[in-house]
């Protein structure tokens, strides 16, 4: 037997490193992609799969994928692993540049799929309706546009057919036109309303992310443009910064869950073919990136097509679905997040001369930044000697360890041992500290005793 001897100190260090690792902001449930050498046989590399959707049908969860591989069809996929379970009946589906291109599902399980027409003035934009996974399609929308616009790159639906809150959106490519279709007969037919975007023409492969049923306004994305928020009438309200989601993105979806608001975006191109999960609770102009998933692959996606969707879980997390044309599909799960603010009172250290606000810097280092660097810098915006920093999207339940550090010219002053430690709770929390727990300021006093004998 070969004998291996490890020093006790080395083992202690290893245990400390492993125990200090923080959880990732998402987990991968499954991925079937070019990057994993597991691209499904029902996905080609010839741009034939561009739209999909998640839905619940009679209690059964399914993914629906439009494919033109071999012939036009809508595949029924198992969302547990991405396996193909069959196809929808497409009897009577015809017309358009592509007779089928995208599919969406209402909140009550009614299926809508559209064709793609490059000129909706001469070839009608069509949307078909399936009452269930086993029914034949009927024509719900046959729309002739007033001008030669391209419609059907993507459609979006929100609401329920059963109570007529169902609304369907289709945006015209390279145009300032968006069409909103509403129903009064439980989603069997629709009435169009034309919306003109106030800031001009969008790019190609436009996508609309509606807000919650009954909430006015929508989000719009297209290749070459940033994600933008518009009012119900098309007035621009705000823009997601390009540093959060670049202009090389198309498919989007929107989650509104109580006070929380998130955006899901598909990014295409070299190094992308991935998903971005973005917090827009504080408005699109203050959007914050929660995480980016790895690339599905390196197969060319010249049209920039792809799609996203989501499922809300009972525990408050979300399952996110991703389609990258020519590169595959994946399912991810978000975590429960903890957002923290640290306030550190430096008044005592300043009076004692150990901290000079004019020249010194206060930072926090811990197991969330490898105990190094000065990027996590605390600031005192109102000059009250309270220095603050906020960090977002830690995973609730994780333990963070940290210390505050005074950075002087050529030297660092760390707080004393032991490390500070917090078990993170879900939601927003604020923690108040004194540097090195030094909250007492002592001064010398001259005392005279008079004793009457």
VOZAKOL-707738 format. One line per field, with one value per residue (C-alpha): residue in one letter; z, y, x. Coordinates in Angstrom, 2 decimals. Each point is the difference from the previous one (the first is absolute). Last residue first. Example, Ala and Ser with C-alpha at 12.3 -4.5 7.8 and 13.67 -1.06 7.14 Angstrom:
<recs>
type = [s:a]
Z = [7.14:0.66]
Y = [-1.06:-3.44]
X = [13.67:-1.37]
</recs>
This chain:
<recs>
type = [x:x:x:x:x:x:x:x:x:x:x:x:x:x:x:x:x:x:x:x:x:x:x:x:x:x:x:x:x:x:x:x:x:x:x:x:x:x:x:x:x:x:x:x:x:x:x:x:x:x:x:x:x:x:x:x:x:x:x:x:x:x:x:x:x:x:x:x:x:x:x:x:x:x:x:x:x:x:x:x:x:x:x:x:x:x:x:x:x:x:x:x:x:x:x:x:x:x:x:x:x:x:x:x:x:x:x:x:x:x:x:x:x:x:x:x:x:x:x:x:x:x:x:x:x:x:x:x:x:x:x:x:x:x:x:x:x:x:x:x:x:x:x:x:x:x:x:x:x:x:x:x:x:x:x:x:x:x:x:x:x:x:x:x:x:x:x:x:x:x:x:x:x:x:x:x:x:x:x:x:x:x:x:x:x:x:x:x:x:x:x:x:x:x:x:x:x:x:x:x:x:x:x:x:x:x:x:x:x:x:x:x:x:x:x:x:x:x:x:x:x:x:x:x:x:x:x:x:x:x:x:x:x:x:x:x:x:x:x:x:x:x:x:x:x:x:x:x:x:x:x:x:x:x:x:x:x:x:x:x:x:x:x:x:x:x:x:x:x:x:x:x:x:x:x:x:x:x:x:x:x:x:x:x:x:x:x:x:x:x:x:x:x:x:x:x:x:x:x:x:x:x:x:x:x:x:x:x:x:x:x:x:x:x:x:x:x:x:x:x:x:x:x:x:x:x:x:x:x:x:x:x:x:x:x:x:x:x:x:x:x:x:x:x:x:x:x:x:x:x:x:x:x:x:x:x:x:x:x:x:x:x:x:x:x:x:x:x:x:x:x:x:x:x:x:x:x:x:x:x:x:x:x:x:x:x:x:x:x:x:x:x:x:x:x:x:x:x:x:x:x:x:x:x:x:x:x:x:x:x:x:x:x:x:x:x:x:x:x:x:x:x:x:x:x:x:x:x:x:x:x:x:x:x:x:x:x:x:x:x:x:x:x:x:x:x:x:x:x:x:x:x:x]
Z = [57.09:-2.95:-3.18:-3.34:-3.05:-3.31:-3.27:-3.38:-2.83:-2.83:-2.81:-1.04:-3.19:0.02:-3.13:-1.05:-1.35:-2.32:-2.16:1.49:-1.60:-1.35:-2.12:-2.50:-1.47:-3.23:-0.87:0.91:3.09:-0.13:2.79:1.09:1.18:1.06:0.09:3.42:0.09:-0.03:-2.79:-2.73:-0.52:-3.47:-0.97:-2.76:0.07:2.28:-0.63:3.08:-0.13:1.02:0.61:-1.57:0.25:-1.92:0.86:-2.65:0.86:-2.57:-3.04:-0.37:-2.61:0.98:1.73:1.58:1.49:2.69:2.01:2.91:0.85:-0.58:-3.24:-2.04:-2.69:2.31:-2.18:0.51:-2.57:-1.26:-2.85:2.32:-0.52:1.90:2.43:-2.88:-0.91:1.56:2.65:1.45:-0.50:0.79:-0.89:1.73:-1.73:1.49:-1.20:0.77:2.34:2.25:2.18:3.02:1.30:3.15:-1.22:-3.30:1.66:2.23:-2.87:-2.31:0.30:-2.50:-1.86:-1.97:-2.38:-1.02:-2.71:0.51:-2.85:-0.31:-2.85:-3.72:-1.88:-3.52:-2.97:-3.27:-3.77:-3.04:-2.21:-3.45:1.35:3.71:2.07:3.74:2.80:3.44:3.10:2.64:3.78:2.43:1.74:-2.03:-3.30:-2.73:-3.51:-2.63:-3.67:-2.41:-3.77:-2.72:-3.28:-0.73:-3.75:-0.61:2.74:-0.72:2.11:2.98:2.83:2.81:1.57:3.79:2.04:1.03:3.48:2.10:-2.21:1.45:-1.77:1.24:-3.30:-0.32:3.24:3.65:-0.22:-3.31:1.14:-2.97:-0.88:-3.11:-2.14:-2.45:-3.64:0.99:-0.75:-3.69:-0.68:1.80:3.34:1.20:2.67:3.19:1.84:3.67:2.24:3.71:1.97:-0.39:-2.75:-3.36:-2.45:-3.53:-3.08:-2.69:-3.36:-1.88:1.26:-1.60:1.21:3.32:3.20:3.24:-1.42:-2.76:2.58:0.07:-1.49:1.25:-0.53:-3.80:-1.02:-1.91:0.95:2.82:1.34:-1.12:1.64:-2.01:-0.43:-1.98:-3.78:-2.59:-0.06:1.55:3.40:1.22:3.49:0.57:1.25:1.97:2.76:-0.40:-0.35:1.17:-2.30:-3.55:-1.32:-3.70:-2.43:-3.16:-2.24:-1.92:1.33:1.27:-1.87:1.67:3.51:0.60:-0.89:-1.98:1.31:-2.30:1.64:-1.30:0.96:0.77:-0.57:1.90:3.07:2.45:-2.15:0.89:-1.19:-0.27:-2.56:0.50:-3.06:0.19:-2.68:0.01:-2.64:-0.67:0.86:0.91:3.56:0.90:3.26:1.26:2.88:2.08:2.73:-1.66:3.12:-1.41:-2.43:2.85:0.24:-1.93:-3.49:-2.01:-3.68:-1.73:-3.52:-1.08:-1.84:-2.78:-1.26:-3.40:1.10:1.23:1.51:-0.93:3.09:0.19:3.72:1.88:-2.76:1.42:0.88:0.63:3.60:1.80:1.96:0.89:-1.26:-2.86:-1.66:-3.16:-0.67:-3.54:-1.51:-3.44:-3.17:-2.06:2.70:2.51:-2.10:1.45:1.48:2.85:1.22:3.51:2.85:2.82:2.61:2.72:3.40:2.44:0.32:-3.78:-1.93:-2.70:-3.31:-2.63:-3.67:-1.82:-3.65:-0.80:-2.81:0.55:-0.64:1.39:3.10:-1.00:2.16:2.38:2.70:2.77:0.20:2.04:3.33:-0.79:2.92:1.57:3.45:2.47:-2.46:-2.13:-3.51:-2.38:-3.46:-2.21:-3.67:-3.38:-2.08:-0.06:2.73:0.00:3.78:2.49:3.56:2.70:3.54:2.25:3.53:0.58:2.34:-2.76:-2.26:1.61:-2.27:-0.95:-3.39:-3.10:-2.94:-2.49:-1.03:-3.73:-0.13:-1.99:2.86:0.74:3.22:0.15:0.31:3.33:0.48:2.66:-0.66:3.13:-1.92:-2.85:2.44:2.11:3.46:3.15:3.46:0.06:3.31:0.66:2.12:0.86:3.68:2.02:0.84:3.55:1.17:-2.73:0.83:3.76:-0.50:-2.16:2.58:2.81:-2.14:-0.73:3.72:0.81:-2.44:-2.51:-0.06:-2.73:0.46:-2.94:0.95]
Y = [66.84:1.52:-1.84:1.83:-2.25:1.56:-1.91:0.75:-1.85:-2.11:-0.98:-3.36:-0.64:-3.28:-1.60:-2.19:-3.17:-0.36:2.64:0.64:-1.96:0.22:-2.72:0.63:-2.84:-0.42:-3.32:-3.57:-0.40:-0.29:-1.71:2.66:-0.28:2.57:-1.47:-0.54:1.78:3.69:2.36:0.44:3.01:-0.03:1.68:1.93:3.07:-0.96:-2.51:-0.50:-3.52:-1.36:-3.72:-2.80:-3.38:-0.76:-2.91:-1.18:-0.45:2.51:0.08:3.34:2.03:3.55:1.92:3.44:2.18:2.66:2.25:1.93:2.91:2.48:1.35:-0.46:-2.34:-2.06:-2.84:-3.64:-1.67:-3.51:0.34:0.24:-3.41:-3.24:-2.25:-2.26:2.40:-1.78:-1.72:3.38:3.46:3.28:3.36:3.33:2.47:2.46:3.42:2.57:-2.21:-0.49:-3.08:-0.89:3.58:-0.76:2.37:-1.91:-3.42:1.13:1.47:-2.99:-1.46:-2.83:-0.57:-3.25:-0.58:-3.47:-1.64:-3.66:-2.13:-3.16:-1.94:-0.18:-3.23:-0.73:-1.93:-0.35:-0.17:-0.40:1.67:0.48:2.64:0.62:-1.03:0.73:-0.92:1.59:-1.75:2.55:0.11:1.07:-3.37:-0.92:0.26:2.55:-1.30:1.91:0.70:0.93:0.07:0.01:1.68:2.11:-0.47:-1.16:-2.62:-1.76:-3.07:0.88:-1.49:0.30:2.78:0.11:1.72:3.66:1.13:2.62:3.03:3.17:2.34:3.60:1.49:-2.88:0.91:-0.80:-3.55:-0.54:-2.96:-1.73:-3.67:-0.31:-3.12:-1.45:-0.32:2.25:-0.46:0.64:1.16:0.10:1.26:-1.20:2.20:-0.66:3.07:0.13:1.88:-0.61:1.91:-2.78:-2.26:1.72:-2.07:1.22:-1.89:0.80:-1.37:2.31:0.81:1.41:3.53:-0.75:-0.81:1.41:2.22:0.98:1.74:-1.05:2.88:2.14:1.35:0.23:0.87:-2.84:0.47:-2.57:1.55:-1.27:-1.65:-0.64:-2.84:1.38:-0.06:-1.83:-3.08:0.67:0.59:1.51:0.18:0.65:2.48:-0.13:-2.57:-1.97:-3.30:0.38:1.80:-1.09:-0.98:0.86:-1.37:1.42:-2.26:2.95:3.51:2.56:3.08:3.33:1.42:0.42:-3.55:-0.07:-2.36:-1.59:-1.67:-3.35:-1.76:-3.70:-3.28:-3.27:1.37:-0.12:1.95:3.61:-0.04:2.38:0.24:2.51:0.87:1.76:2.36:2.02:-2.22:-2.13:-3.10:0.49:-0.86:-2.56:0.05:-2.20:0.91:-2.42:1.74:-1.49:-1.96:-3.52:1.06:0.81:2.61:0.76:-0.98:0.69:-0.45:-0.30:0.34:0.11:3.28:1.68:3.25:1.06:2.43:0.02:-3.48:-2.93:-2.05:-3.52:-0.67:-2.89:-2.62:-3.40:-2.80:-3.62:-1.20:-2.40:2.39:2.13:2.88:0.59:3.43:1.20:3.44:1.27:3.06:0.39:0.03:3.21:2.70:-2.33:0.00:-2.15:-2.38:-2.34:-2.34:0.04:-2.39:0.33:-2.69:0.28:-1.16:2.34:2.49:0.14:-1.97:1.29:-1.31:1.38:-0.66:-2.00:0.34:1.58:2.58:0.02:-2.28:-3.33:-1.85:-2.14:-2.99:0.88:-2.61:0.55:-2.18:-2.84:-0.60:1.41:-0.11:3.31:-1.45:0.97:2.40:-2.96:1.34:0.31:0.89:2.46:-0.81:1.31:-2.64:-1.63:2.29:2.89:-0.05:1.85:-1.18:-0.53:-0.73:-1.91:-0.10:-2.19:1.27:0.11:1.76:2.11:2.05:0.81:1.58:-0.32:2.03:-0.05:-3.59:-0.41:2.16:-2.59:-1.58:-2.43:-0.82:-3.16:-2.14:1.66:1.74:-1.97:0.85:2.19:3.19:-1.09:-0.14:-1.99:1.56:-1.12:1.31:2.50:1.83:3.73:2.66:-2.32:-0.90:1.49:-1.80:0.64:-3.59:-1.23:2.51:-0.64:-3.76:0.37:2.23:-2.46:-2.83:1.93:0.71:-3.71:-0.91:-2.68:-3.44:-2.52:-3.68:-2.33:-3.43]
X = [-8.83:-1.84:1.09:0.05:0.50:0.86:-0.74:1.53:-1.83:1.40:-2.30:-1.47:-2.00:-1.86:-1.44:2.95:-1.59:3.04:-1.68:-3.43:-2.79:-3.56:-1.64:-2.83:-2.08:-1.97:-1.60:0.92:2.16:3.78:1.89:2.48:3.60:2.63:3.46:1.56:2.38:0.87:-1.02:2.55:2.26:1.53:3.27:1.78:-2.22:-2.84:-2.76:-2.16:-1.45:-3.39:-0.19:-2.00:-1.69:-3.17:-2.25:-2.45:-3.67:-1.23:2.26:1.75:-1.78:0.96:2.75:-0.50:2.75:0.01:2.31:-1.51:2.35:-2.86:1.48:-3.22:1.37:2.21:1.27:0.96:2.23:-0.53:2.49:3.01:1.53:0.29:-1.85:-1.08:-2.82:-3.01:2.15:0.77:1.41:-1.74:1.52:0.67:2.29:2.48:1.13:-2.69:-2.00:3.05:-0.39:2.13:0.05:-1.98:-2.74:-0.20:-0.05:-2.87:-1.99:0.43:-3.51:-0.38:-3.29:-0.24:-2.93:-1.11:-2.09:-0.87:-1.29:-2.05:1.54:-0.76:-0.49:1.28:-1.37:1.88:-0.43:2.22:2.58:-1.54:-2.41:0.58:-3.02:-0.03:-2.40:0.15:-1.34:-0.90:0.41:-2.72:-0.43:-3.11:1.94:-0.71:0.66:1.92:0.56:2.75:0.50:2.62:0.78:3.08:-0.46:3.58:-0.03:3.31:0.70:2.20:-1.98:-2.51:2.07:0.17:-2.73:0.11:-1.02:-1.82:0.64:-1.47:-2.43:-0.01:-1.21:-2.45:-1.74:0.76:-1.39:1.82:2.15:1.64:0.52:2.15:-0.19:2.48:0.97:2.91:3.68:-0.56:-3.54:-3.32:-1.27:-3.42:-1.55:-1.97:-1.29:-0.91:-2.43:-0.50:-2.64:-2.55:1.26:0.42:2.03:0.76:1.17:2.54:1.18:2.37:3.50:3.13:-0.76:1.68:-1.86:1.44:2.77:-2.42:-2.15:-3.69:-1.98:-2.87:-3.51:-0.30:-3.55:-1.65:-3.68:-0.01:3.19:3.37:3.01:3.12:2.48:2.93:0.17:2.12:-2.20:-3.38:-1.57:-3.26:-1.51:-3.69:-2.58:-3.22:-0.51:-3.24:1.80:3.62:2.43:0.46:3.45:0.09:2.59:1.52:2.11:1.51:0.50:-2.50:-1.13:-0.60:0.04:-3.75:-0.95:-3.25:-2.69:-2.58:-3.01:-1.23:-3.28:0.19:-1.82:-0.42:1.77:-2.87:-2.48:0.89:3.60:2.94:2.83:2.81:2.03:3.35:1.29:3.24:1.57:3.08:-2.07:-3.66:-1.02:-2.66:-1.94:-2.83:-2.31:-2.08:-2.01:-3.08:-1.02:0.48:2.73:2.36:2.74:3.17:1.12:3.14:0.81:3.36:1.38:-3.62:-0.37:1.97:-1.52:-1.32:-2.71:-3.61:0.50:-2.22:-0.86:-1.33:-0.30:-1.63:0.17:-0.88:2.40:-0.94:-0.14:2.34:2.22:-3.01:-2.17:2.42:-0.09:1.73:1.45:0.33:1.68:-1.52:2.08:-0.29:0.10:1.65:3.16:2.78:-2.54:0.84:-2.73:-1.37:-0.75:-2.54:-0.67:-2.65:1.27:-1.73:2.87:0.22:2.61:2.37:1.35:2.35:0.86:-2.66:-1.06:3.36:-0.09:-3.74:-2.92:-1.15:-1.21:-2.99:0.93:2.82:-0.75:2.52:3.10:1.45:1.74:3.45:2.43:1.06:0.75:-2.74:-1.62:-1.17:-0.34:-2.97:1.28:-1.82:0.34:1.14:1.81:3.44:1.34:-2.46:-0.34:-2.20:0.66:-2.63:1.13:-2.37:-1.36:-3.04:-2.75:-2.61:2.48:2.72:2.24:3.56:0.73:2.15:1.25:2.88:0.65:0.81:3.14:2.00:1.98:-2.82:-1.82:-2.19:3.15:0.70:3.37:1.87:3.65:-0.15:0.77:-2.27:-2.87:-2.37:0.14:-1.72:-0.92:2.87:0.21:-0.11:1.70:2.88:0.45:2.84:3.23:1.18:-0.46:2.32:2.73:-0.20:0.10:3.10:1.72:-0.72:1.33:3.20:0.47:-0.35:2.74:-0.85:1.59:-0.72:0.86:-0.06:-1.26]
</recs>
